[in-house]
Structure formats: structure tokens, C-alpha cells
Amino acid sequence: MWIWMTLASAFLLGVYDVAKKKALAKNNVFHVLLAATLMTTLILFPFLFFGPVAPGGNAVFAAPAKHYLCLMLKAVLVSVSWVAGMMGLKLLPITTVSTLKASRPMFVVLFSIILFGERLNVLQWCGVVVVLAALYLLSRTSAGEGIKFSSSKGFWAVVVSILAGVASALYDKRILAGLDMDPMFVQFWANFFVTVILAVLVIIKACTGPAGERPKFTWDWMLVLIAVFITLADAFYFFALKQPGAMLSIISLVRRSSVIVTFLLGAWIFREKNLGRKGLAMLLLLGGIMLLTAGSL
């Protein structure tokens, strides 16, 4: 069951990324994220009163204080990942961003080596080499569009987004399994704290910027779609993680297949260039990830 939940999450996550790109045409990064997370929090709030959403009962504030502190930390990681990711999405073609994000499982492997002293087998090393080759091909393709990764703010924003996302994913398993939190409880409070963080950032930006240059918010129905897509995508993801026998490594990998949906929809909607080379880079990345997975089983 958890694998089907993960596939549903991946599809919705891919559509969510395309919706974000569309929403950035009318509003800035912080306004889009704040509006979407606020609506997501409001959508989730009624579900807190149905079933055991907190350890020991269904009261909204029934969990121990350390659980809320853990979710605050998760909110910081998510906020960094989302803000950086949106900045990259605004500055780079969506097909480039989706291909870069496909490399995320490799970062999990690299951090496992650095932090936990893990050793790679032959298949895993082959996977790393293929992923690096795909990223090199993507950098060459992007150079033809006037994008130089070494000096591109958009590229480094996506890198920060990926690293924060990896940290958040590793942390999710600790929260759901180690602390035995209910998925809906985690989803609501994480979104609530992210909303608070983004609201503070928006207020600071509004108060510190020049009066004539302060960004104005424009209502866009795309914001509602973003909130719905990410609410459903995260719900499937958290409930998949909670299932008996669920494997974080496989879930993370399958969920990253959302980049295929983003790539295909983005290419169709935004009519971007160099799709053949980017498509080859995407296939190489997915092949490398499959090698990493095969070597991990």
C-alpha cells in the first residue's frame, strides 16, 4: 500500500511544481509560498479533530512540548528548501530545475558516506558516476541558454533547496517512527510553523524595503491549486512513511520521480528549449538513481 501512496504523492508533487512556476508570474516567491502554506494549514485544521492526531488523544495541543520543538526544526528546514527552490524556479527554466532535483537521491548517498562512514559497492559507485555525468551534460546544455552554473544564483538556490530537502527527508523518518507522531498531526503543525516563518519574512521584507519597491500581492486562483496539490502530496507521503515495512530510501527515490511529471508538463506548458539534451540528462539521472537503488537492495 505504501508504494501506491508514494506514487500518488510523486504525481501530485510534479503538478505542484508546475503550478508554482505559473503562480510566480503574478506574485513574488514569499507571497506565493505564504498564501499556499496558509491555505494548506486552514485545509488541514479541521482534520485535527478527527481521530488520534496526537499521542494519547485527539486534542490539538495534546503532544509533549519536545514534539512541537521537533516540528519547528522541520519547519525551518522546509522553509529553507521551499524558499530556495522557488528562487531557483523563478530564475531558471523549469526543465532545468526538475532535472537538477532528480539528483537528490545522490546527495542522500553522499551524506551517508560523509556523516555515517558508509561504503559504496560497485553498483552504487556506477550510479554516482552516471548521475555526475548527467549533471555535467545538463550544465553544458544550460550554458547554451546563457546559464553558467558556477555563477548562477538560480543554480545555487536549487542546490540549497536540495540539501535542505534531504535533511528534512532524513528527519521525517525520525519524527514519524522514532517519536510515533501521527501523520496528520505532523503535517498540520509543520505547515503552521512554516506559515509563521514565512509571514515574519514577508513582514520584514515589507517594512525594510523602499516604499516604491515593495512587492504587492495579487490574488491568483493558482494559489488554491498549489495548496490542494501540496496538501494531498504530503498527506500521501506521510501516511506512506507510517505504513509497516515502509522504506525511506525507496520512498524518497519513488517520490523524486515527480520530476518526470514536472519535466513533461513544464516542457509542454512553457515551451522551453533544448528539451532533447535535457531529456537525455534526465534519463541518465534516472538511470543513475536506479543503479543506486539496485546497489542498496
Secondary structure, 3 states (H helix, E strand, C coil): CHHHHHHHHHHHHHHHHHHHHHHCCCCCHHHHHHHHHHHHHHHHHHHHHCCCCECCECCCCCCCHHHHHHHHHHHHHHHHHHHHHHHHHHHCCHHHHHHHHCCHHHHHHHHHHHHHCCCCCHHHHHHHHHHHHHHHHHHHHHHCCCCCHHHCHHHHHHHHHHHHHHHHHHHHHHHHHHCCCCHHHHHHHHHHHHHHHHHHHHHHHHHHCCHHHCCCCCCCCHHHHHHHHHHHHHHHHHHHHHCCCCCHHHHHHHHCCHHHHHHHHHHHHHCCCCHHHHHHHHHHHHHHHHHHHHHHC
